[in-house]
Amino acid sequence: MTVFLWGVLPYVAFVLLAAGLLWRYRYDQFGWTTRSSQIHESKLLNIASPAFHYGILFVLVGHLVGLFIPMSWTDTIGVSERSYHLLSLYGGTAAGVLTVAGIVLLIYRRRTNAPVFRATTANDKVMYVVLLAAIVLGLVAKLGHASGDGYNYRASIAPWARSLFTLQPDTARMAGVPVLYQIHAVIGMALIAFVPYSRLVHMFSAPVQYLFRPYIVYRSRDPKQLGPRPERRGWERAGF
């Protein structure tokens, strides 16, 4: 089971992610969308959506820093393990709470607004369950091991995660990891595999091209140079 969970399952998740993205791009580009329900309700969405998106962005950045920046690097720049633990604890908790609040509001909106609820598919319901479980379990694991210097996952989970990219998974690193962190990791892999087959696929559609497109120049009509615009029948001035 140790070999399967930490040496096989990660690659299954990555294969499902890559295959799903290729399949959606090749055969379902019109379905590559968030299926926005803003037309049905926007007041609560304008609160819940930014809370979720900003929260999940900070959560993602925190995971990338924690898993893929070695302890030796932070030690080199003078960040002690205690300082890193406090930053991870308070920053990660704030980001997680913001994300959970956004998800809860989005679920409440879908459940209480009839048109939005009718537009909710079974796939959406599964997505919310997996996403909420991953975030909540991460919070529980973090807060459950917050005493003292906390659990140093950078000495176990992080090296294992980095070893996956060398195709030599160090499964022994995960043997002594607390159960809550293990469950969080398994649900996280399930979420990664599920992304291309849900509305979460839109996270891979960031409009990067807007950073490199040329400026759009808007010019007003100068009546002194071009003369007055002739009035068309039915478009005469109202006289006030």
C-alpha positions in Angstrom: 0.0 0.0 0.0 2.9 2.4 0.8 4.3 1.8 -2.7 0.9 2.2 -4.3 0.0 5.4 -2.5 3.3 7.2 -2.8 5.0 5.5 -5.8 2.1 4.7 -8.2 -0.9 6.9 -7.4 0.9 10.2 -8.0 1.8 9.1 -11.6 -1.8 7.9 -12.1 -3.0 11.4 -11.1 -0.5 13.1 -13.4 -1.4 10.9 -16.4 -5.1 11.5 -15.8 -4.4 15.2 -15.6 -2.3 15.3 -18.9 -4.7 13.0 -20.8 -7.7 14.9 -19.6 -6.3 18.2 -20.7 -5.3 16.8 -24.1 -8.7 15.2 -24.6 -10.6 18.3 -23.6 -8.5 20.5 -25.8 -8.9 18.2 -28.8 -12.5 17.2 -28.5 -14.3 19.5 -26.1 -13.0 23.1 -26.5 -16.6 24.4 -26.4 -17.0 22.7 -23.0 -13.7 24.2 -21.7 -15.5 26.8 -19.6 -16.6 27.7 -16.1 -20.3 27.5 -17.2 -20.8 30.8 -15.4 -24.1 31.3 -13.7 -23.7 35.1 -13.1 -26.7 35.7 -15.4 -28.9 34.1 -12.7 -27.4 35.8 -9.6 -24.5 38.2 -9.2 -24.7 39.9 -5.8 -23.5 37.0 -3.7 -21.2 35.7 -6.5 -19.3 39.0 -6.4 -18.4 38.2 -2.8 -17.9 34.4 -3.0 -16.0 34.2 -6.2 -13.1 36.6 -5.3 -12.9 35.1 -1.9 -12.5 31.6 -3.3 -10.1 32.6 -6.1 -7.8 34.7 -4.1 -7.8 32.2 -1.3 -7.0 29.2 -3.6 -4.3 31.2 -5.3 -2.5 31.8 -2.0 -3.0 28.2 -1.0 -1.4 27.1 -4.3 1.5 29.4 -3.9 2.0 28.2 -0.3 2.1 24.6 -1.4 4.5 25.3 -4.2 6.9 27.1 -1.8 6.6 24.5 0.9 7.1 21.5 -1.3 9.6 22.7 -3.9 11.8 25.1 -2.0 14.3 23.0 0.0 15.0 23.8 3.7 18.7 24.6 2.8 17.5 27.5 0.6 15.5 29.1 3.3 18.3 28.5 5.8 20.8 30.2 3.5 18.8 33.4 3.4 18.4 33.3 7.2 14.8 32.1 7.6 14.8 29.8 10.6 12.5 26.8 10.9 10.5 28.5 13.7 10.0 31.6 11.5 9.0 29.5 8.5 6.6 27.5 10.7 4.8 30.6 12.0 4.6 32.1 8.5 3.2 28.9 7.2 0.8 28.5 10.1 -0.7 31.9 10.1 -0.5 32.6 6.3 -1.7 29.2 5.4 -4.5 29.2 7.8 -5.7 32.6 6.6 -5.6 31.5 3.0 -7.4 28.3 3.8 -10.1 30.0 5.8 -10.7 32.5 3.0 -10.9 29.6 0.5 -13.3 27.6 2.6 -15.5 30.7 3.2 -15.6 31.3 -0.6 -16.5 27.7 -1.3 -19.2 27.6 1.4 -20.8 30.8 0.0 -20.7 29.4 -3.5 -22.4 26.2 -2.3 -25.0 28.2 -0.4 -25.7 30.3 -3.4 -26.2 27.2 -5.6 -28.4 25.6 -3.1 -30.7 28.6 -2.3 -31.0 30.1 -5.8 -33.3 28.0 -7.9 -32.0 28.9 -11.4 -28.4 28.4 -10.2 -29.3 25.1 -8.6 -30.9 23.9 -11.8 -27.7 24.7 -13.7 -25.6 22.7 -11.2 -24.6 19.3 -12.5 -23.6 16.1 -10.7 -20.0 16.8 -11.8 -20.2 20.2 -10.0 -21.4 18.6 -6.8 -18.5 16.1 -6.8 -16.1 18.9 -7.5 -17.2 20.9 -4.5 -17.0 17.8 -2.2 -13.4 16.9 -3.3 -12.3 20.6 -3.3 -13.8 21.3 0.1 -12.4 18.0 1.6 -8.9 18.8 0.3 -8.8 22.3 1.8 -10.5 21.4 5.1 -8.2 18.4 5.7 -5.2 20.6 5.0 -6.4 23.1 7.6 -7.1 20.3 10.1 -3.7 18.7 9.5 -2.0 22.1 9.9 -3.8 23.2 13.0 -3.7 19.7 14.6 0.1 19.8 14.5 0.6 23.5 15.3 2.0 23.2 18.8 5.6 24.0 19.3 7.5 24.1 16.0 4.7 22.1 14.4 5.2 19.1 12.0 8.1 19.7 9.7 6.7 18.4 6.4 9.6 19.9 4.6 11.8 17.0 5.9 9.4 14.3 4.7 6.6 15.2 2.3 8.6 17.8 0.4 11.5 15.5 -0.5 9.0 12.9 -1.5 7.2 15.3 -3.8 10.4 16.5 -5.4 11.5 12.9 -5.9 8.5 12.2 -8.1 9.9 14.5 -10.8 13.1 12.4 -10.9 11.0 9.3 -11.5 12.6 7.8 -8.3 9.8 8.3 -5.7 11.2 8.2 -2.2 8.3 6.3 -0.7 10.1 5.8 2.6 9.8 9.5 3.4 6.0 9.1 3.7 6.1 6.2 6.1 6.1 8.3 9.3 3.9 11.2 8.1 0.9 11.9 10.3 -2.3 10.3 9.0 -4.1 13.6 8.5 -1.3 14.8 6.2 -1.4 11.5 4.3 -5.2 11.7 3.8 -4.8 15.3 2.6 -2.1 14.2 0.1 -4.3 11.4 -1.3 -7.3 13.7 -1.7 -5.0 16.3 -3.3 -3.9 13.8 -5.9 -7.5 12.9 -6.5 -8.3 16.6 -7.1 -5.4 16.9 -9.5 -6.7 14.0 -11.5 -10.2 15.4 -11.4 -9.4 18.9 -12.6 -9.5 18.3 -16.4 -12.9 16.6 -16.2 -14.6 19.4 -14.3 -15.1 23.1 -14.6 -11.8 23.6 -12.8 -10.1 23.1 -16.2 -10.5 26.8 -16.7 -7.5 27.4 -14.4 -5.4 26.4 -17.4 -7.0 29.2 -19.6 -5.3 32.2 -18.1 -5.3 35.0 -20.8 -1.5 35.2 -20.9 -1.7 36.6 -24.5 -3.1 39.9 -23.1 0.3 40.6 -21.6 1.8 40.7 -25.1 -0.9 42.1 -27.3 -0.4 45.6 -28.8 -2.2 48.5 -27.4 -5.7 49.4 -28.6 -5.9 53.0 -29.5 -9.2 54.7 -29.2 -9.8 58.0 -30.9 -12.8 60.3 -30.8 -14.2 62.0 -33.9 -13.0 65.6 -34.2 -15.8 67.6 -35.7 -13.4 70.5 -36.5 -11.3 68.3 -38.8 -13.9 65.9 -40.1 -16.9 68.1 -40.1 -20.2 67.3 -38.4 -21.6 63.9 -38.7 -24.7 63.9 -41.0 -27.9 63.0 -39.2 -29.7 60.0 -40.5 -33.4 59.8 -40.7 -34.9 58.6 -37.5 -31.8 59.6 -35.6 -32.4 63.4 -35.3 -31.6 65.2 -32.1 -34.4 65.4 -29.6 -33.9 69.2 -29.2 -32.8 69.4 -25.6 
